[in-house]
Amino acid sequence: AKEGGRAARRNSSAKGQNKRTTFRLAEAPRAAHQFFRENAQVRKAVAVAVASVCVIVAYTFVVRCELMAHSLSEPSIIVRGRSNTGEPMMLDDFREAYWWLRDTTPEDARVMAWWDYGYQINGVANRTTMADGNTWNHEHIALLGKCLTSPEEEGHKIVRHLADYVLIWTTRFAGMMGDDLAKSPHMARIAGSVYPDVRQEGFFIDEKGDPSDSMRESLLYRLHSFGMDAKIAPLQHYEEVYTSKYKMVRIWKVLNVDAESKRLAASGENRACDGGGWYCPGSYPDALNQVLAKKRDFKLSN
């Protein structure tokens, strides 16, 4: 009986402890509230800590915004650099090239360039360009990539129906490697995703600075490096008309431009507008039908 009574008391004690633990957890918010009500100094200390954190976060945000404002306020077409003596200098090649187009070429001149620079050519040079940042038409960008990554003769058969000038970024001659040669692997992959006759791989420059065979044969490399690479023979279908001061931009005139294709684009006969007249998709010249027949509309793989 005694052992049974002791066991009952132990069980009762354990239940009481569990009950008190449950009670303390449930009462924690009320106890904390009561604690803060009775301790004014604690309330003040917490308020100061919260206010300090807010001030620090706000100050950090303001400093960050100021730094971003300074970095974004510099025009993207004017680059800050340093001379061989370490003196700061402004590289204004891009703007000068665009102004050359604006001041020298006919108003109806069409400029072929990789799509990255399309808006700049439109806005600064006030000239029509083949492509810009509105790259929703993958197949059109692929045709542009095919022109640039094909050999000169093959590419010219397309270019002469679409453009009067070709603009190439050649910034590696000024020490900035992100020019059109650096982008050529992407051009080839985009072109090859639509045109199966375009080789997607093999566009690179090795560690010695030598181009791969595909790169060396491409129209892009010849326009980019003619006169800089002694192994490049003179171009047959393009005439160099402008090279910027620090050799960051080169512009070539397309020879033997197809007059009928240009007339068609200028007249608007190649555009089919809807009833409202605000949506006017265009079509390519008939002379390119044989090229376009080889394309496969791009589809995302599952």
Disulfide bonds with the S-S distance in Angstrom:
Cys273-Cys280 2.04
